[in-house]
Amino acid sequence: MTPTLTPPPETVAPSATDERCDRCNAAGKLRVKLAGGGELVFCGHHANKYAEDLVKIAVEVATDPEFSWRGSDN
């Protein structure tokens, strides 16, 4: 049997004005929970830039309701 990678379930979370991007400190648009229990927050630019990799490592993804994430297309 060949294992199949499926994207993590995507949930919609309320906009969190106090969440900041872990790369550039801009307003957070995407929160990713990792298998090890860690959590990452990204602005729209960095969320889309790293979408392909984030889909591979995320166990849960929450996006701002107004944000269209490229990773949800995978």
PDB file of N, H, CA, C and O in Angstrom:
ATOM      1  N   MET A   1       0.839  -1.168   0.000  1.00  0.00           N
ATOM      2  CA  MET A   1       0.000   0.000   0.000  1.00  0.00           C
ATOM      3  C   MET A   1       0.891   1.241   0.000  1.00  0.00           C
ATOM      4  O   MET A   1       1.859   1.323   0.757  1.00  0.00           O
ATOM      5  N   THR A   2       0.560   2.184  -0.839  1.00  0.00           N
ATOM      6  H   THR A   2      -0.225   2.117  -1.454  1.00  0.00           H
ATOM      7  CA  THR A   2       1.310   3.429  -0.921  1.00  0.00           C
ATOM      8  C   THR A   2       0.678   4.459   0.007  1.00  0.00           C
ATOM      9  O   THR A   2      -0.518   4.728  -0.104  1.00  0.00           O
ATOM     10  N   PRO A   3       1.464   5.047   0.932  1.00  0.00           N
ATOM     11  CA  PRO A   3       0.885   6.060   1.809  1.00  0.00           C
ATOM     12  C   PRO A   3       0.507   7.307   1.009  1.00  0.00           C
ATOM     13  O   PRO A   3       1.200   7.695   0.068  1.00  0.00           O
ATOM     14  N   THR A   4      -0.581   7.909   1.395  1.00  0.00           N
ATOM     15  H   THR A   4      -1.144   7.594   2.159  1.00  0.00           H
ATOM     16  CA  THR A   4      -1.065   9.109   0.731  1.00  0.00           C
ATOM     17  C   THR A   4      -1.006  10.282   1.690  1.00  0.00           C
ATOM     18  O   THR A   4      -1.497  10.204   2.816  1.00  0.00           O
ATOM     19  N   LEU A   5      -0.403  11.366   1.239  1.00  0.00           N
ATOM     20  H   LEU A   5      -0.004  11.430   0.325  1.00  0.00           H
ATOM     21  CA  LEU A   5      -0.380  12.584   2.046  1.00  0.00           C
ATOM     22  C   LEU A   5      -1.651  13.364   1.783  1.00  0.00           C
ATOM     23  O   LEU A   5      -2.000  13.623   0.632  1.00  0.00           O
ATOM     24  N   THR A   6      -2.330  13.731   2.826  1.00  0.00           N
ATOM     25  H   THR A   6      -2.047  13.520   3.762  1.00  0.00           H
ATOM     26  CA  THR A   6      -3.514  14.566   2.690  1.00  0.00           C
ATOM     27  C   THR A   6      -3.289  15.848   3.463  1.00  0.00           C
ATOM     28  O   THR A   6      -2.665  15.826   4.524  1.00  0.00           O
ATOM     29  N   PRO A   7      -3.784  16.963   2.954  1.00  0.00           N
ATOM     30  CA  PRO A   7      -3.595  18.213   3.675  1.00  0.00           C
ATOM     31  C   PRO A   7      -4.304  18.163   5.023  1.00  0.00           C
ATOM     32  O   PRO A   7      -5.310  17.470   5.170  1.00  0.00           O
ATOM     33  N   PRO A   8      -3.791  18.887   5.999  1.00  0.00           N
ATOM     34  CA  PRO A   8      -4.436  18.909   7.307  1.00  0.00           C
ATOM     35  C   PRO A   8      -5.792  19.583   7.212  1.00  0.00           C
ATOM     36  O   PRO A   8      -6.020  20.391   6.311  1.00  0.00           O
ATOM     37  N   PRO A   9      -6.696  19.263   8.131  1.00  0.00           N
ATOM     38  CA  PRO A   9      -7.993  19.928   8.103  1.00  0.00           C
ATOM     39  C   PRO A   9      -7.810  21.419   8.343  1.00  0.00           C
ATOM     40  O   PRO A   9      -6.999  21.837   9.170  1.00  0.00           O
ATOM     41  N   GLU A  10      -8.573  22.208   7.611  1.00  0.00           N
ATOM     42  H   GLU A  10      -9.232  21.869   6.940  1.00  0.00           H
ATOM     43  CA  GLU A  10      -8.488  23.655   7.769  1.00  0.00           C
ATOM     44  C   GLU A  10      -9.712  24.136   8.537  1.00  0.00           C
ATOM     45  O   GLU A  10     -10.840  23.758   8.222  1.00  0.00           O
ATOM     46  N   THR A  11      -9.488  24.948   9.519  1.00  0.00           N
ATOM     47  H   THR A  11      -8.571  25.255   9.775  1.00  0.00           H
ATOM     48  CA  THR A  11     -10.575  25.518  10.288  1.00  0.00           C
ATOM     49  C   THR A  11     -10.507  27.028  10.169  1.00  0.00           C
ATOM     50  O   THR A  11      -9.453  27.591   9.872  1.00  0.00           O
ATOM     51  N   VAL A  12     -11.618  27.668  10.398  1.00  0.00           N
ATOM     52  H   VAL A  12     -12.474  27.210  10.639  1.00  0.00           H
ATOM     53  CA  VAL A  12     -11.653  29.123  10.359  1.00  0.00           C
ATOM     54  C   VAL A  12     -11.662  29.633  11.784  1.00  0.00           C
ATOM     55  O   VAL A  12     -12.525  29.262  12.579  1.00  0.00           O
ATOM     56  N   ALA A  13     -10.712  30.474  12.102  1.00  0.00           N
ATOM     57  H   ALA A  13     -10.011  30.775  11.455  1.00  0.00           H
ATOM     58  CA  ALA A  13     -10.598  31.044  13.438  1.00  0.00           C
ATOM     59  C   ALA A  13     -10.876  32.536  13.364  1.00  0.00           C
ATOM     60  O   ALA A  13     -10.617  33.165  12.338  1.00  0.00           O
ATOM     61  N   PRO A  14     -11.393  33.098  14.426  1.00  0.00           N
ATOM     62  CA  PRO A  14     -11.619  34.542  14.418  1.00  0.00           C
ATOM     63  C   PRO A  14     -10.301  35.291  14.284  1.00  0.00           C
ATOM     64  O   PRO A  14      -9.249  34.812  14.709  1.00  0.00           O
ATOM     65  N   SER A  15     -10.378  36.464  13.692  1.00  0.00           N
ATOM     66  H   SER A  15     -11.232  36.853  13.347  1.00  0.00           H
ATOM     67  CA  SER A  15      -9.186  37.288  13.538  1.00  0.00           C
ATOM     68  C   SER A  15      -8.587  37.584  14.907  1.00  0.00           C
ATOM     69  O   SER A  15      -9.294  38.003  15.823  1.00  0.00           O
ATOM     70  N   ALA A  16      -7.289  37.368  15.040  1.00  0.00           N
ATOM     71  H   ALA A  16      -6.715  37.028  14.296  1.00  0.00           H
ATOM     72  CA  ALA A  16      -6.605  37.598  16.315  1.00  0.00           C
ATOM     73  C   ALA A  16      -5.651  38.772  16.142  1.00  0.00           C
ATOM     74  O   ALA A  16      -4.556  38.612  15.603  1.00  0.00           O
ATOM     75  N   THR A  17      -6.056  39.929  16.588  1.00  0.00           N
ATOM     76  H   THR A  17      -6.945  40.060  17.027  1.00  0.00           H
ATOM     77  CA  THR A  17      -5.232  41.118  16.392  1.00  0.00           C
ATOM     78  C   THR A  17      -3.963  41.077  17.222  1.00  0.00           C
ATOM     79  O   THR A  17      -3.004  41.786  16.918  1.00  0.00           O
ATOM     80  N   ASP A  18      -3.941  40.259  18.263  1.00  0.00           N
ATOM     81  H   ASP A  18      -4.720  39.683  18.509  1.00  0.00           H
ATOM     82  CA  ASP A  18      -2.738  40.178  19.097  1.00  0.00           C
ATOM     83  C   ASP A  18      -1.741  39.132  18.600  1.00  0.00           C
ATOM     84  O   ASP A  18      -0.636  39.036  19.135  1.00  0.00           O
ATOM     85  N   GLU A  19      -2.113  38.346  17.582  1.00  0.00           N
ATOM     86  H   GLU A  19      -3.011  38.425  17.148  1.00  0.00           H
ATOM     87  CA  GLU A  19      -1.200  37.353  17.011  1.00  0.00           C
ATOM     88  C   GLU A  19      -0.331  38.025  15.962  1.00  0.00           C
ATOM     89  O   GLU A  19      -0.835  38.756  15.109  1.00  0.00           O
ATOM     90  N   ARG A  20       0.976  37.780  16.022  1.00  0.00           N
ATOM     91  H   ARG A  20       1.385  37.186  16.714  1.00  0.00           H
ATOM     92  CA  ARG A  20       1.924  38.385  15.099  1.00  0.00           C
ATOM     93  C   ARG A  20       2.670  37.292  14.335  1.00  0.00           C
ATOM     94  O   ARG A  20       2.885  36.198  14.857  1.00  0.00           O
ATOM     95  N   CYS A  21       3.057  37.591  13.109  1.00  0.00           N
ATOM     96  H   CYS A  21       2.882  38.480  12.685  1.00  0.00           H
ATOM     97  CA  CYS A  21       3.807  36.658  12.266  1.00  0.00           C
ATOM     98  C   CYS A  21       5.137  36.317  12.922  1.00  0.00           C
ATOM     99  O   CYS A  21       5.849  37.201  13.399  1.00  0.00           O
ATOM    100  N   ASP A  22       5.466  35.035  12.941  1.00  0.00           N
ATOM    101  H   ASP A  22       4.888  34.317  12.554  1.00  0.00           H
ATOM    102  CA  ASP A  22       6.731  34.583  13.521  1.00  0.00           C
ATOM    103  C   ASP A  22       7.938  34.950  12.657  1.00  0.00           C
ATOM    104  O   ASP A  22       9.073  34.840  13.120  1.00  0.00           O
ATOM    105  N   ARG A  23       7.722  35.380  11.425  1.00  0.00           N
ATOM    106  H   ARG A  23       6.800  35.469  11.048  1.00  0.00           H
ATOM    107  CA  ARG A  23       8.830  35.757  10.539  1.00  0.00           C
ATOM    108  C   ARG A  23       9.061  37.266  10.506  1.00  0.00           C
ATOM    109  O   ARG A  23      10.209  37.710  10.510  1.00  0.00           O
ATOM    110  N   CYS A  24       7.982  38.067  10.472  1.00  0.00           N
ATOM    111  H   CYS A  24       7.049  37.707  10.469  1.00  0.00           H
ATOM    112  CA  CYS A  24       8.172  39.505  10.245  1.00  0.00           C
ATOM    113  C   CYS A  24       7.401  40.407  11.202  1.00  0.00           C
ATOM    114  O   CYS A  24       7.504  41.630  11.108  1.00  0.00           O
ATOM    115  N   ASN A  25       6.645  39.838  12.103  1.00  0.00           N
ATOM    116  H   ASN A  25       6.561  38.844  12.179  1.00  0.00           H
ATOM    117  CA  ASN A  25       5.883  40.578  13.112  1.00  0.00           C
ATOM    118  C   ASN A  25       4.671  41.329  12.553  1.00  0.00           C
ATOM    119  O   ASN A  25       4.112  42.182  13.243  1.00  0.00           O
ATOM    120  N   ALA A  26       4.254  41.030  11.322  1.00  0.00           N
ATOM    121  H   ALA A  26       4.708  40.337  10.761  1.00  0.00           H
ATOM    122  CA  ALA A  26       3.025  41.606  10.774  1.00  0.00           C
ATOM    123  C   ALA A  26       1.829  40.888  11.413  1.00  0.00           C
ATOM    124  O   ALA A  26       2.005  39.897  12.122  1.00  0.00           O
ATOM    125  N   ALA A  27       0.634  41.383  11.163  1.00  0.00           N
ATOM    126  H   ALA A  27       0.491  42.188  10.587  1.00  0.00           H
ATOM    127  CA  ALA A  27      -0.574  40.771  11.720  1.00  0.00           C
ATOM    128  C   ALA A  27      -0.704  39.320  11.258  1.00  0.00           C
ATOM    129  O   ALA A  27      -0.542  39.025  10.073  1.00  0.00           O
ATOM    130  N   GLY A  28      -0.993  38.420  12.189  1.00  0.00           N
ATOM    131  H   GLY A  28      -1.124  38.659  13.151  1.00  0.00           H
ATOM    132  CA  GLY A  28      -1.137  37.007  11.871  1.00  0.00           C
ATOM    133  C   GLY A  28      -2.416  36.711  11.118  1.00  0.00           C
ATOM    134  O   GLY A  28      -3.479  37.227  11.465  1.00  0.00           O
ATOM    135  N   LYS A  29      -2.321  35.889  10.096  1.00  0.00           N
ATOM    136  H   LYS A  29      -1.458  35.470   9.815  1.00  0.00           H
ATOM    137  CA  LYS A  29      -3.479  35.467   9.299  1.00  0.00           C
ATOM    138  C   LYS A  29      -3.675  33.961   9.313  1.00  0.00           C
ATOM    139  O   LYS A  29      -4.752  33.470   8.974  1.00  0.00           O
ATOM    140  N   LEU A  30      -2.633  33.220   9.706  1.00  0.00           N
ATOM    141  H   LEU A  30      -1.758  33.619   9.981  1.00  0.00           H
ATOM    142  CA  LEU A  30      -2.692  31.763   9.673  1.00  0.00           C
ATOM    143  C   LEU A  30      -1.975  31.200  10.890  1.00  0.00           C
ATOM    144  O   LEU A  30      -0.862  31.617  11.209  1.00  0.00           O
ATOM    145  N   ARG A  31      -2.613  30.252  11.567  1.00  0.00           N
ATOM    146  H   ARG A  31      -3.517  29.913  11.308  1.00  0.00           H
ATOM    147  CA  ARG A  31      -2.008  29.578  12.722  1.00  0.00           C
ATOM    148  C   ARG A  31      -1.887  28.102  12.373  1.00  0.00           C
ATOM    149  O   ARG A  31      -2.854  27.481  11.933  1.00  0.00           O
ATOM    150  N   VAL A  32      -0.701  27.543  12.570  1.00  0.00           N
ATOM    151  H   VAL A  32       0.085  28.047  12.928  1.00  0.00           H
ATOM    152  CA  VAL A  32      -0.429  26.141  12.254  1.00  0.00           C
ATOM    153  C   VAL A  32      -0.031  25.425  13.532  1.00  0.00           C
ATOM    154  O   VAL A  32       0.882  25.862  14.233  1.00  0.00           O
ATOM    155  N   LYS A  33      -0.712  24.326  13.840  1.00  0.00           N
ATOM    156  H   LYS A  33      -1.454  23.971  13.271  1.00  0.00           H
ATOM    157  CA  LYS A  33      -0.313  23.480  14.964  1.00  0.00           C
ATOM    158  C   LYS A  33       0.506  22.325  14.413  1.00  0.00           C
ATOM    159  O   LYS A  33       0.151  21.712  13.406  1.00  0.00           O
ATOM    160  N   LEU A  34       1.612  22.041  15.096  1.00  0.00           N
ATOM    161  H   LEU A  34       1.900  22.539  15.913  1.00  0.00           H
ATOM    162  CA  LEU A  34       2.532  20.989  14.666  1.00  0.00           C
ATOM    163  C   LEU A  34       2.329  19.725  15.486  1.00  0.00           C
ATOM    164  O   LEU A  34       1.794  19.783  16.593  1.00  0.00           O
ATOM    165  N   ALA A  35       2.747  18.592  14.956  1.00  0.00           N
ATOM    166  H   ALA A  35       3.182  18.545  14.057  1.00  0.00           H
ATOM    167  CA  ALA A  35       2.572  17.302  15.628  1.00  0.00           C
ATOM    168  C   ALA A  35       3.228  17.278  17.004  1.00  0.00           C
ATOM    169  O   ALA A  35       2.707  16.639  17.919  1.00  0.00           O
ATOM    170  N   GLY A  36       4.340  17.949  17.166  1.00  0.00           N
ATOM    171  H   GLY A  36       4.763  18.468  16.422  1.00  0.00           H
ATOM    172  CA  GLY A  36       5.048  17.969  18.443  1.00  0.00           C
ATOM    173  C   GLY A  36       4.426  18.892  19.471  1.00  0.00           C
ATOM    174  O   GLY A  36       4.925  19.000  20.592  1.00  0.00           O
ATOM    175  N   GLY A  37       3.344  19.558  19.105  1.00  0.00           N
ATOM    176  H   GLY A  37       2.939  19.471  18.195  1.00  0.00           H
ATOM    177  CA  GLY A  37       2.657  20.441  20.031  1.00  0.00           C
ATOM    178  C   GLY A  37       2.981  21.909  19.844  1.00  0.00           C
ATOM    179  O   GLY A  37       2.367  22.758  20.491  1.00  0.00           O
ATOM    180  N   GLY A  38       3.925  22.229  18.982  1.00  0.00           N
ATOM    181  H   GLY A  38       4.424  21.539  18.458  1.00  0.00           H
ATOM    182  CA  GLY A  38       4.275  23.623  18.733  1.00  0.00           C
ATOM    183  C   GLY A  38       3.233  24.313  17.870  1.00  0.00           C
ATOM    184  O   GLY A  38       2.351  23.672  17.299  1.00  0.00           O
ATOM    185  N   GLU A  39       3.352  25.617  17.787  1.00  0.00           N
ATOM    186  H   GLU A  39       4.069  26.137  18.251  1.00  0.00           H
ATOM    187  CA  GLU A  39       2.417  26.412  17.015  1.00  0.00           C
ATOM    188  C   GLU A  39       3.178  27.525  16.311  1.00  0.00           C
ATOM    189  O   GLU A  39       4.071  28.140  16.893  1.00  0.00           O
ATOM    190  N   LEU A  40       2.824  27.780  15.058  1.00  0.00           N
ATOM    191  H   LEU A  40       2.098  27.279  14.585  1.00  0.00           H
ATOM    192  CA  LEU A  40       3.423  28.860  14.288  1.00  0.00           C
ATOM    193  C   LEU A  40       2.322  29.782  13.798  1.00  0.00           C
ATOM    194  O   LEU A  40       1.215  29.333  13.499  1.00  0.00           O
ATOM    195  N   VAL A  41       2.625  31.075  13.715  1.00  0.00           N
ATOM    196  H   VAL A  41       3.524  31.440  13.957  1.00  0.00           H
ATOM    197  CA  VAL A  41       1.689  32.065  13.190  1.00  0.00           C
ATOM    198  C   VAL A  41       2.397  32.813  12.066  1.00  0.00           C
ATOM    199  O   VAL A  41       3.558  33.201  12.198  1.00  0.00           O
ATOM    200  N   PHE A  42       1.676  33.013  10.949  1.00  0.00           N
ATOM    201  H   PHE A  42       0.733  32.698  10.842  1.00  0.00           H
ATOM    202  CA  PHE A  42       2.251  33.713   9.810  1.00  0.00           C
ATOM    203  C   PHE A  42       1.299  34.774   9.286  1.00  0.00           C
ATOM    204  O   PHE A  42       0.080  34.630   9.372  1.00  0.00           O
ATOM    205  N   CYS A  43       1.874  35.848   8.740  1.00  0.00           N
ATOM    206  H   CYS A  43       2.865  35.965   8.670  1.00  0.00           H
ATOM    207  CA  CYS A  43       1.101  36.854   8.025  1.00  0.00           C
ATOM    208  C   CYS A  43       0.664  36.234   6.693  1.00  0.00           C
ATOM    209  O   CYS A  43       1.092  35.129   6.360  1.00  0.00           O
ATOM    210  N   GLY A  44      -0.163  36.920   5.946  1.00  0.00           N
ATOM    211  H   GLY A  44      -0.511  37.818   6.216  1.00  0.00           H
ATOM    212  CA  GLY A  44      -0.620  36.392   4.668  1.00  0.00           C
ATOM    213  C   GLY A  44       0.509  36.123   3.693  1.00  0.00           C
ATOM    214  O   GLY A  44       0.516  35.091   3.023  1.00  0.00           O
ATOM    215  N   HIS A  45       1.464  37.037   3.606  1.00  0.00           N
ATOM    216  H   HIS A  45       1.458  37.876   4.151  1.00  0.00           H
ATOM    217  CA  HIS A  45       2.590  36.882   2.682  1.00  0.00           C
ATOM    218  C   HIS A  45       3.399  35.626   3.002  1.00  0.00           C
ATOM    219  O   HIS A  45       3.657  34.814   2.114  1.00  0.00           O
ATOM    220  N   HIS A  46       3.796  35.462   4.251  1.00  0.00           N
ATOM    221  H   HIS A  46       3.587  36.122   4.972  1.00  0.00           H
ATOM    222  CA  HIS A  46       4.617  34.308   4.615  1.00  0.00           C
ATOM    223  C   HIS A  46       3.806  33.007   4.636  1.00  0.00           C
ATOM    224  O   HIS A  46       4.350  31.944   4.335  1.00  0.00           O
ATOM    225  N   ALA A  47       2.538  33.072   4.980  1.00  0.00           N
ATOM    226  H   ALA A  47       2.096  33.935   5.224  1.00  0.00           H
ATOM    227  CA  ALA A  47       1.693  31.873   4.938  1.00  0.00           C
ATOM    228  C   ALA A  47       1.638  31.323   3.518  1.00  0.00           C
ATOM    229  O   ALA A  47       1.750  30.115   3.314  1.00  0.00           O
ATOM    230  N   ASN A  48       1.465  32.204   2.541  1.00  0.00           N
ATOM    231  H   ASN A  48       1.374  33.185   2.707  1.00  0.00           H
ATOM    232  CA  ASN A  48       1.415  31.754   1.151  1.00  0.00           C
ATOM    233  C   ASN A  48       2.792  31.369   0.626  1.00  0.00           C
ATOM    234  O   ASN A  48       2.913  30.436  -0.168  1.00  0.00           O
ATOM    235  N   LYS A  49       3.819  32.071   1.058  1.00  0.00           N
ATOM    236  H   LYS A  49       3.720  32.828   1.703  1.00  0.00           H
ATOM    237  CA  LYS A  49       5.178  31.751   0.618  1.00  0.00           C
ATOM    238  C   LYS A  49       5.580  30.336   1.044  1.00  0.00           C
ATOM    239  O   LYS A  49       6.219  29.615   0.279  1.00  0.00           O
ATOM    240  N   TYR A  50       5.209  29.944   2.257  1.00  0.00           N
ATOM    241  H   TYR A  50       4.690  30.530   2.879  1.00  0.00           H
ATOM    242  CA  TYR A  50       5.598  28.644   2.811  1.00  0.00           C
ATOM    243  C   TYR A  50       4.468  27.610   2.774  1.00  0.00           C
ATOM    244  O   TYR A  50       4.568  26.569   3.422  1.00  0.00           O
ATOM    245  N   ALA A  51       3.405  27.882   2.031  1.00  0.00           N
ATOM    246  H   ALA A  51       3.324  28.728   1.504  1.00  0.00           H
ATOM    247  CA  ALA A  51       2.222  27.015   2.025  1.00  0.00           C
ATOM    248  C   ALA A  51       2.545  25.555   1.729  1.00  0.00           C
ATOM    249  O   ALA A  51       2.053  24.659   2.414  1.00  0.00           O
ATOM    250  N   GLU A  52       3.362  25.313   0.721  1.00  0.00           N
ATOM    251  H   GLU A  52       3.761  26.041   0.164  1.00  0.00           H
ATOM    252  CA  GLU A  52       3.672  23.932   0.326  1.00  0.00           C
ATOM    253  C   GLU A  52       4.324  23.154   1.472  1.00  0.00           C
ATOM    254  O   GLU A  52       4.007  21.984   1.685  1.00  0.00           O
ATOM    255  N   ASP A  53       5.219  23.788   2.197  1.00  0.00           N
ATOM    256  H   ASP A  53       5.477  24.739   2.024  1.00  0.00           H
ATOM    257  CA  ASP A  53       5.889  23.127   3.323  1.00  0.00           C
ATOM    258  C   ASP A  53       4.981  23.028   4.545  1.00  0.00           C
ATOM    259  O   ASP A  53       5.010  22.027   5.260  1.00  0.00           O
ATOM    260  N   LEU A  54       4.179  24.056   4.787  1.00  0.00           N
ATOM    261  H   LEU A  54       4.155  24.870   4.207  1.00  0.00           H
ATOM    262  CA  LEU A  54       3.294  24.047   5.956  1.00  0.00           C
ATOM    263  C   LEU A  54       2.267  22.926   5.869  1.00  0.00           C
ATOM    264  O   LEU A  54       1.945  22.297   6.878  1.00  0.00           O
ATOM    265  N   VAL A  55       1.758  22.676   4.683  1.00  0.00           N
ATOM    266  H   VAL A  55       2.019  23.187   3.864  1.00  0.00           H
ATOM    267  CA  VAL A  55       0.779  21.596   4.494  1.00  0.00           C
ATOM    268  C   VAL A  55       1.377  20.256   4.908  1.00  0.00           C
ATOM    269  O   VAL A  55       0.667  19.395   5.428  1.00  0.00           O
ATOM    270  N   LYS A  56       2.663  20.076   4.683  1.00  0.00           N
ATOM    271  H   LYS A  56       3.240  20.776   4.260  1.00  0.00           H
ATOM    272  CA  LYS A  56       3.328  18.806   4.996  1.00  0.00           C
ATOM    273  C   LYS A  56       3.533  18.583   6.490  1.00  0.00           C
ATOM    274  O   LYS A  56       3.561  17.437   6.940  1.00  0.00           O
ATOM    275  N   ILE A  57       3.675  19.659   7.269  1.00  0.00           N
ATOM    276  H   ILE A  57       3.652  20.590   6.903  1.00  0.00           H
ATOM    277  CA  ILE A  57       4.020  19.500   8.688  1.00  0.00           C
ATOM    278  C   ILE A  57       2.879  19.816   9.649  1.00  0.00           C
ATOM    279  O   ILE A  57       2.986  19.535  10.843  1.00  0.00           O
ATOM    280  N   ALA A  58       1.802  20.388   9.153  1.00  0.00           N
ATOM    281  H   ALA A  58       1.715  20.615   8.183  1.00  0.00           H
ATOM    282  CA  ALA A  58       0.709  20.820  10.025  1.00  0.00           C
ATOM    283  C   ALA A  58      -0.226  19.671  10.387  1.00  0.00           C
ATOM    284  O   ALA A  58      -0.517  18.809   9.557  1.00  0.00           O
ATOM    285  N   VAL A  59      -0.689  19.668  11.629  1.00  0.00           N
ATOM    286  H   VAL A  59      -0.452  20.368  12.303  1.00  0.00           H
ATOM    287  CA  VAL A  59      -1.746  18.740  12.019  1.00  0.00           C
ATOM    288  C   VAL A  59      -3.076  19.483  12.100  1.00  0.00           C
ATOM    289  O   VAL A  59      -4.140  18.865  12.074  1.00  0.00           O
ATOM    290  N   GLU A  60      -3.012  20.801  12.197  1.00  0.00           N
ATOM    291  H   GLU A  60      -2.147  21.303  12.218  1.00  0.00           H
ATOM    292  CA  GLU A  60      -4.215  21.634  12.210  1.00  0.00           C
ATOM    293  C   GLU A  60      -3.846  23.016  11.687  1.00  0.00           C
ATOM    294  O   GLU A  60      -2.779  23.547  11.992  1.00  0.00           O
ATOM    295  N   VAL A  61      -4.745  23.584  10.897  1.00  0.00           N
ATOM    296  H   VAL A  61      -5.612  23.152  10.649  1.00  0.00           H
ATOM    297  CA  VAL A  61      -4.526  24.909  10.328  1.00  0.00           C
ATOM    298  C   VAL A  61      -5.750  25.762  10.604  1.00  0.00           C
ATOM    299  O   VAL A  61      -6.877  25.321  10.380  1.00  0.00           O
ATOM    300  N   ALA A  62      -5.543  26.974  11.086  1.00  0.00           N
ATOM    301  H   ALA A  62      -4.627  27.333  11.267  1.00  0.00           H
ATOM    302  CA  ALA A  62      -6.638  27.919  11.303  1.00  0.00           C
ATOM    303  C   ALA A  62      -6.300  29.208  10.568  1.00  0.00           C
ATOM    304  O   ALA A  62      -5.201  29.742  10.712  1.00  0.00           O
ATOM    305  N   THR A  63      -7.250  29.707   9.779  1.00  0.00           N
ATOM    306  H   THR A  63      -8.144  29.273   9.662  1.00  0.00           H
ATOM    307  CA  THR A  63      -7.024  30.927   9.019  1.00  0.00           C
ATOM    308  C   THR A  63      -7.979  32.025   9.448  1.00  0.00           C
ATOM    309  O   THR A  63      -9.066  31.764   9.964  1.00  0.00           O
ATOM    310  N   ASP A  64      -7.554  33.247   9.225  1.00  0.00           N
ATOM    311  H   ASP A  64      -6.672  33.459   8.806  1.00  0.00           H
ATOM    312  CA  ASP A  64      -8.426  34.401   9.403  1.00  0.00           C
ATOM    313  C   ASP A  64      -9.557  34.256   8.380  1.00  0.00           C
ATOM    314  O   ASP A  64      -9.291  33.876   7.240  1.00  0.00           O
ATOM    315  N   PRO A  65     -10.798  34.544   8.748  1.00  0.00           N
ATOM    316  CA  PRO A  65     -11.925  34.365   7.822  1.00  0.00           C
ATOM    317  C   PRO A  65     -11.791  35.167   6.521  1.00  0.00           C
ATOM    318  O   PRO A  65     -12.355  34.776   5.499  1.00  0.00           O
ATOM    319  N   GLU A  66     -11.067  36.261   6.548  1.00  0.00           N
ATOM    320  H   GLU A  66     -10.609  36.579   7.379  1.00  0.00           H
ATOM    321  CA  GLU A  66     -10.913  37.119   5.370  1.00  0.00           C
ATOM    322  C   GLU A  66      -9.721  36.712   4.495  1.00  0.00           C
ATOM    323  O   GLU A  66      -9.518  37.289   3.427  1.00  0.00           O
ATOM    324  N   PHE A  67      -8.939  35.733   4.936  1.00  0.00           N
ATOM    325  H   PHE A  67      -9.104  35.265   5.804  1.00  0.00           H
ATOM    326  CA  PHE A  67      -7.689  35.380   4.264  1.00  0.00           C
ATOM    327  C   PHE A  67      -7.861  34.161   3.368  1.00  0.00           C
ATOM    328  O   PHE A  67      -8.419  33.146   3.786  1.00  0.00           O
ATOM    329  N   SER A  68      -7.381  34.266   2.142  1.00  0.00           N
ATOM    330  H   SER A  68      -6.927  35.090   1.802  1.00  0.00           H
ATOM    331  CA  SER A  68      -7.408  33.149   1.197  1.00  0.00           C
ATOM    332  C   SER A  68      -6.014  32.531   1.153  1.00  0.00           C
ATOM    333  O   SER A  68      -5.091  33.100   0.571  1.00  0.00           O
ATOM    334  N   TRP A  69      -5.868  31.351   1.781  1.00  0.00           N
ATOM    335  H   TRP A  69      -6.617  30.888   2.254  1.00  0.00           H
ATOM    336  CA  TRP A  69      -4.562  30.709   1.903  1.00  0.00           C
ATOM    337  C   TRP A  69      -4.302  29.788   0.730  1.00  0.00           C
ATOM    338  O   TRP A  69      -5.151  28.968   0.380  1.00  0.00           O
ATOM    339  N   ARG A  70      -3.143  29.917   0.125  1.00  0.00           N
ATOM    340  H   ARG A  70      -2.454  30.583   0.409  1.00  0.00           H
ATOM    341  CA  ARG A  70      -2.734  29.099  -1.015  1.00  0.00           C
ATOM    342  C   ARG A  70      -2.658  27.614  -0.647  1.00  0.00           C
ATOM    343  O   ARG A  70      -2.880  26.762  -1.507  1.00  0.00           O
ATOM    344  N   GLY A  71      -2.352  27.292   0.602  1.00  0.00           N
ATOM    345  H   GLY A  71      -2.172  27.984   1.300  1.00  0.00           H
ATOM    346  CA  GLY A  71      -2.231  25.905   1.036  1.00  0.00           C
ATOM    347  C   GLY A  71      -3.534  25.141   1.043  1.00  0.00           C
ATOM    348  O   GLY A  71      -3.525  23.910   1.036  1.00  0.00           O
ATOM    349  N   SER A  72      -4.659  25.841   1.055  1.00  0.00           N
ATOM    350  H   SER A  72      -4.667  26.841   1.061  1.00  0.00           H
ATOM    351  CA  SER A  72      -5.941  25.140   1.039  1.00  0.00           C
ATOM    352  C   SER A  72      -6.255  24.587  -0.344  1.00  0.00           C
ATOM    353  O   SER A  72      -7.203  23.818  -0.506  1.00  0.00           O
ATOM    354  N   ASP A  73      -5.458  24.975  -1.348  1.00  0.00           N
ATOM    355  H   ASP A  73      -4.688  25.600  -1.215  1.00  0.00           H
ATOM    356  CA  ASP A  73      -5.635  24.457  -2.707  1.00  0.00           C
ATOM    357  C   ASP A  73      -4.997  23.095  -2.890  1.00  0.00           C
ATOM    358  O   ASP A  73      -5.317  22.393  -3.849  1.00  0.00           O
ATOM    359  N   ASN A  74      -4.085  22.695  -1.977  1.00  0.00           N
ATOM    360  H   ASN A  74      -3.826  23.265  -1.198  1.00  0.00           H
ATOM    361  CA  ASN A  74      -3.343  21.429  -2.121  1.00  0.00           C
ATOM    362  C   ASN A  74      -4.219  20.251  -1.817  1.00  0.00           C
ATOM    363  O   ASN A  74      -3.763  19.109  -1.887  1.00  0.00           O
TER     364      ASN A  74
END
